Structures are given as structure tokens and as C-alpha cells.
Amino acid sequence: MNILILGSGGREHALAWAVLQNPKCDKLIVAPGNAGIAQIAQCATLDIENGGSVVTFAEENAIDFVIIGPEAPLAAGVADRLRDAGILVFGPSARAANLEASKSFTKEICAAAGAPTAAYGHFTDAEAARAHVRANGAPIVVKADGLAAGKGVIVAMTEDEAIAAIDDMFGGAFGGAGAEVVIEEFMEGEEASFFVLCDGETVLPIGTAQDHKRVGEGDTGPNTGGMGAYSPAPVLTDDIAQKALDEIVRPTMAEMARRGMPYQGVLYAGLMIKDGQPRLVEYNVRFGDPECQVLMMRLGAQAMDLMHAAAEGRLGDAQVTWADDHAMTVVLAAKGYPGRYEKGSVIGGLDGLPETSSAMCFHAGTAERDGKIVATGGRVLNVTARGESLSQARARAYEMADRIEWPDGFYRRDIGWRALD
């Protein structure tokens, strides 16, 4: 098969790495890709949020299968345009992608499905939102209703913080994503990620993970897109995962189908777990980043077969084969992230890193200039390793990170601390 992956981050590098291990892949193109992806696949310049452009590119390059990485093309309806053109695609329709693109939509679906989640209010007016905070107190969670690149969630520990978040969102800090705001009760517990594939009817669990959102060690400081992750998630036991499947995911999928928007693709359920009971924090309609990196490290070549089965409606016949292993990824970010940071700094030491089925450095925000790899984003590299235990995977990941020569970057030294403690 000729395969096209849309995206340019660490998630897409990991997807490309896994797809290339599958002998069914004859040719792989990634658009737009990054410097690391360019070392293993052909990269192409393409507006991935323009469905017409993607369809034309796929037809001109005889693409058999398209895998959509980020959420923005899904919300823009790129999967719909591909399906209309008769091109096989992995990813939900624009209507189904509202499970991530609109937090109020997700709350409405959960209410109809009876899926346990946080109590909430939905606001289009700043003063009404402020009044809700004053009435309910803190801690409380303020969310931009739309897509905000993983940064539109403020866990406010005081009323003043919540009011400031509301003012920022309605003031345009998150663009159109903050034109409407969802305010939720603060849920206590331990957070974990549960990943399933769906083909419109069948739901197939494919793994669990936990990530570290905060920029600082000990999970302190502002939220980020994720500073590291590991799989599996110890807190998501088989019993709790089954509860999440039966009480949250399957009822949601049934409600989506009932509304005429059957879901096809990967569904990432962020769960809060307390006293053995999971509640939904949020849905994402794509693989998490950096969770995708540890999932692909553990799934390997079968990942492509599973995504292909989901796209063709064959998940009922599919099975996931798991090794009894663990994986960890550590994010190297530019100094200053998630605030202001400089671009263009040179990264050394990459050539000597292992590239095996058990250790990879996935690129996120990188480019090649004058034969050198330079940083172009906030989160720049994901050193990822697999081991027989989490502590072994952790040791291998940090050994790789320590070999990278990048004075303008930093990384947390405590990824996995909850599970290891």
C-alpha cells in the first residue's frame, strides 16, 4: 500500500516509524513532516487542513490509505472529503470530531449516554461564567470550549485564578476556541489515558498510558502539551479499564451512532480515577502526544493493521497482541516553554542514538538547516525506550536524553515518578 500520514509532530514520527515496520507498506509520505521524519520517509509540503488539496495530492500520488494525525484536519472535515473521494482514511468525520472540538458537545453526549463525568456549566457570557465561579468556589476547572492545541484548560485553585482564566478566554487569549467556555467541578483522583479504536460499530481497546502535563518536576508549574509519558498505566487496572469501556466509551459510541455520526478512528479517553471508579475528563479524537510514542513503541508493525481494520470496518476480527513490556518517552523542550522560547538553536549528539525496535528518538519541532538539526518548536524531541519493566525503560530513555547536546533545551528528570513510587 501507498500510505500518507498527515502531521508534523512526534506523534506522526512515531506513527511513521510503526507503519514502516509493516511489510504491507510499499511507500510512505508524511505531510508536512519534520527533520526526523525526513530521515525515514518522504516529506511533502501540503496544507493538511484543506480537504480538497489533500484529496488532489492523494490522487496524484496513488495513495491507498491516509492516516490523519492531528485534531485540526479532522475538525476541518478532511476525513469527510477523502471518504467522499473514495479514499480510505483513518479518522472521524467532522461531526464526530466534535467530541474534541467542542467540550460542550461532549458533555451533552455524555449526559445522553449516562457516562460519568464532571458536573459543568456552559457559558457564552463572561459575567455569567464569573457568577458561576463565585457561586461554586474553587478549586474549579475552566476550559475553552474549542480546540486550543491542548492548552485551553486551566485548573484554578482559587476563585481569582478562575476569574482571570475566564477573562483571558473571553478576551481572546485562545482565539475562537475561547468564544465559549465550559466550567467544570474539580475532580480528585489520578488521571490516566485509555485508547480504543472504533470502526463505527466495534470498539477495540489498544492500550493505556499516563502523561505528565506540568512543565516542572513533581508535576508543578503551568500545563504543557505533555512533558513525558509511559505505558501501560498502572492505575488503569483491567477491572477499571473494563468499567471505563462499559460505562463511558461504549455508551458514548452508541449515542454517536444513534445521532447518525458513527465514530471511526482512535478515541482517547482521558479518565480521572478515584476509589476504583473512572470518570471522563475529556475525549480526544486522535492519538495523544506524547502518549502515541509509547503506544507505537509497544505496538510496532501491528499498529498499521489495526488502523487499516478500523478504516475498513473490520475491527470485529482484529486482535491486539501485547508483549509484557513497558515504554517511556521523555520530552526535550526549548528553554522557556510553555512560555516564550527561542527557535533555531542547533541540536547535537543525535547521530549516535540507537534506532531500534526498543529505542528511538522521535522528532517533534525540528528542521534541517545547512546539514544541522535545529529546534523549531516548544516540544522538540521525544526520547523513547522500551523495557521489561518501567524502571528499565526509564533508564534507557534517560541514557539517550543525556547523550543529546542541546544547551538551549531542558527535560524533566522524574517522568514516571508516580508509577515507580
N, C-alpha and C positions, 0 to 999 in steps of 0.2 A: 504493500500500500504506500501511496504518497500521502504524507501527513503534514498538516500545517498547524502549528501552535501559535496562538495569539498572546502576546505579552512580552515583558522585558525584565522581569524581576527574578529573584532567587527561586520563587515558586516555578516559574517557567523553565529555568535552567534545570531544576530537579525533574520536572515533567519530561523535558527533552532527554535527559540522562536515562530515565527509566524507559522511555519509548524506544530509544536507540538500542537497548539491550534485547528487544524483541525481534526475532528474525522476520516477522511479518512486515516490519518497517523497511521499505525499499529506499525511500527518500524522505528527508525531514527538512522542513523550512520553518523558521521561527521569525515572526514579525512583531516588533522590530528587533527583538533580541538584545544582547549586550556582549561585552568583550569575552566573557567566559563561554557563553553560548556559541559565539562565532568560532570557538576552537573545536567544537564538536558537530556543528550543523551549519547549514546555510542560513544567513540572516537576510531579511528583506525590509525595505522601507515601505511602510503601509499605514494608512490611517485605520487603525483597528476598530474604531467606533463608527466607521462609515460602512454600513452593511453592503451597499452597492459596490464599493471599492473592494471589499473582502470577497464578495461573490465573483467579481471580474477576475481578481487575482487567482482565486481558486480554480476557476475555469481555464484560465490561460496556462496554469501550471499543472493541470491534470490532477488536482488534489482529490483524494478519495475520502479523507476524514479530517475534520477540523476540531481541534481541542481549544476551547476558549478559557484562558487563564484568569484574567481579572474580572471584576464585577461590572466595570463601566461599559464594556461592549455588550454584556448581557442585558443590562438595563436599557441600553440603546437599541435593542432588538436585533442585534447582529445574528443571533441564532435563528431568529424567525426568517430573516432574509435568506440565509443559507438553506433552511428547510424548504422554503418556497421555490428555491432554485434546484431542489433535488440533490443537495449536497449533504452528506451525512455529517452531523455535528454533535459534539458532546457539550451540553449546556442548556439551561432552561430558557423558555420563551421570556419575552419582556414582561408579560403579565405575571408569570410565575416568579420572575426575578424580583418582584416587589417584596418578596419575603426578606430581602436585604435592603432594597432601595427605599422602602417605606416602613419605618418601625411601627407606625400606627396601623398599617395594613396587617403586619404580623400579629399585633395584639388582637385585632379583630378576628383573624383566622384562629388564633389560639382560644379566644373566647367561644367561638362557634364549635371548635373541636374539643373543648374541655381540657385543653393541655395546660398543666400547671405552670404559671409564670408570675412575675411580679405584678402587683396592683399598679395602676398607672392613670395618668391623665394626659389628654392630647390637646395642645394649645396652638392657636394661630394669633394670639394676642399676648404681648409681653406682660401687661398688667395682670391679666387673668392667671398667667403662669406664676408670677410673683406671689399672688394671693394664695395659690395652691401650696407653694413652699411655706409661706407663713403659717398656713393652717395645719400643715403636716410636720413641719420641723425638719431637722437634719439628724443623722446623715440621710441623703436622698440623692438620686441619680438623675442627671439632666442629659438628654440625648437630642442631637439634631435629628430630625425625622428622616432626612435623606442621606445619600452617600457622602461621606466625608473622609474617605481614604483611611478609615479605621481610627480617626482622631476626634470624632464628634460625640464622644461620651465623657462626661465629667462626673466623677464620683465626689460629690460635695459633702464634706464632713461638717460644715457649718452652713447656716442659712445665708450668711454673707457670700460664701463661695457659690452657693446655688444661684443667688440673685445675680452675681457677677457673670456666671455662665449663661444665664438667660439673656442678660443684656448683650453679651458677646454674640450669642447666636442670632438674636433678632437684629443685632447691629451689623450683621454681615460677615462675622469672623469665619464662617464656614460656607460663605456664598449662599446659593439657593438651597443647600442642604438644611440650613437653619431657619428657613422661612416658616417652618412649623417645628414644634418642639414636643417631645414626649418626656414626661417626668414620671419616674418610677420609684416605688419603695426600694429601699436599700436592702438587698438580700444578703444574709450572712451565710458563710459556709466556704467550701473550697471549689474553685472553678476548674472545669476541665472541658475538653473538646471531644465531641463524638461525631465521627464521619460515616456517612452512609452514601451509597449510590442508589439512584432511583431511575426507573425506566418508564414511569407513568403509572405502573401498577405494582411491581415488585420493589421492595426495599431490602438492600443488602448492606449490612454493616461491614466497614472495611478498616476500622481501627480507631484508636483513641490517642489523645495527646494532651499535654499541658504546655502552655507557653508562659513566658514572663513578660508582662506588658510594661511594667515600670522600668524607667531608664537606669535606676540606681540599685546597687546591691541590697539584699534584704527586701526587695520589692518596694523600693522607695522612689520618690520623685515623680515627675509627670508621666502620663501614659505615652506609649510609643506604638508603632505598628507591631512590636514584638522584638525582644532582645535575645530570645533563645527559646528552644522547645525540646521536648523529649517524648518518646513513645515507647511502650504504652503508658497510660496514665494510671498509676496505682489506685487512685481514689475511685476510678470508674471500674469497679469490680464487675464480674459477669452479671450478678444479680441486679446491680444498679443500671448497667447498660441495658439489660432486658426491660427494666422499668421505663427507662427513657424511650426505648423503642416502642413499647406497648402503650404508654400513657401520653407521649409527646409527639414522636416522629410519625408513627403510623396514623394516628388521628389527624395530624396536620396534612399528610399526603392524601388521606381520604377526603378531607374537606376541600383541598385544592382541586381534586378530581371532580368532586360534586359541583364545584363552581365552574367547571369547564376549562380549567387550566392545569391539566395534569403535569406533574413535575418530572423532568428528565435531566439528569446531571448528578453532580455531587451536592449533597446538603450537609452543611457543617453546623451542628447544633452546639452552641456554647451553653453549658449547663452549670448551675450552681447546686452543689450537693451538700446537704446537711442532714444528719441523722439517717443516712441511707436513702434519702428521698431526693431525686433530681427535680429541679425546676428550670425552665428555659430562661436564659439571659437574652439570647438573640440567635437568629439564624443568619448564616452567610450562604450565598448561593454558588460558592467556588471554594477551592481548597484554601485553607488558611496559609498565611505566610508569616512565620517560618514553619508552621506545622507540616505543610506539604513536603518539606525537605526530609523530615524524619519518616514520614509515611512512605515516600518514594524509596528511601534508603532501605526500608524493611520490605516493601512490596516488590521492587525490582521489575523485571520484564512483564510480570502478570498484570501490572497496572494498566498497560495498554489494552490487553484482552478484556479486562473488566470494564474500562471506559467504552470500548467498542461494543461490548454486550449491552451496556446501558443505552447507548445511542440506537442500537438496533432492536431494543425491546426484548432482549434475551436473558435478562438477569435471573429469571426463574431457573435457568440451567447452569448458572455460574456459581463458582465456589472460590473462596479466598483461602490461600494456603499461607499460613503464618509459621515462620520459624520461631523458636523460643528464644527471641533475642530482644535487644533494646537499641534505640538510636537516640542520639542527641545532636542538636545543632546550636552553635554559638554565633551570634550576630556580631560582626565588626562594623561599627558605625563611625561616622565622621564626628570629630570633637565639636561639641555644641549642639548636636542632635538631642532631642527633637526640636530644639530652638534653631537659631541661626547658625549655619555652618558654611565653611568654605568648600568650593569644588575645585577639582583639578590637581589635587596632590597625588604624587606618584606612589604606587604600592609595589614593594619589592618582596622577594622571597617566595613568590607563588610557584615558580618553575620546579622547585624541589619538593612540592607537596604531593602526597600519594593521590592517585586516581584509580581507585579500585572499587569493588562491589561493597567494601566496608568503610571506605573513607573518601570523601570528596569535598572540595571547596566550591560551593555554588556561588556564582556571581549574582549580584543584585544591581547596585548602582555603579557600573563600571563602563569604561570605554577604552579603546586603544588609540594612543596618540604617539606618533614617532617611535613605534615599536615598544612603547611602555604602557602598562596598565595604570589608569588614573581613576580616581573616585569622582563620580558624577551625581551622587545622591546622599541621603542621610544614612540609610542602611545600605551597606556596600558589599559585604561578603558574608557567607554562611558556611562556617567550617562544620562539617557533618560527619559523624562516625557511628559505626555500629559495633556492638559488643555482646558478649554472652550475659553481661549484667549492665545495669545502668552506670555503675561506677567505672566499669571498663570502657564503655562508650564515652563517658565523660573525660576520662584520662586521655583517650585517643584524640578527642576533639580539641582539648586544650593544648595538647602537644603540637597539634597543627597550628592552632592560633598563635602560639608562642613563637613559631618559626616565621611568621609574616612580619615583614619590615615596613611599618607604616606609622611614623611618628604622629601623623595627624588623625589617627583613628584610636578607638578605645573599644573595650568589651567588658562585660560583666564577668567576674570570676566565680559566680555562685549559681550558675544555671543548674537546675535540678535539685536545689537545696531542700525543698520540701520533701521530695520523694526519698532522697538519700538520708535525711534526718529521721 
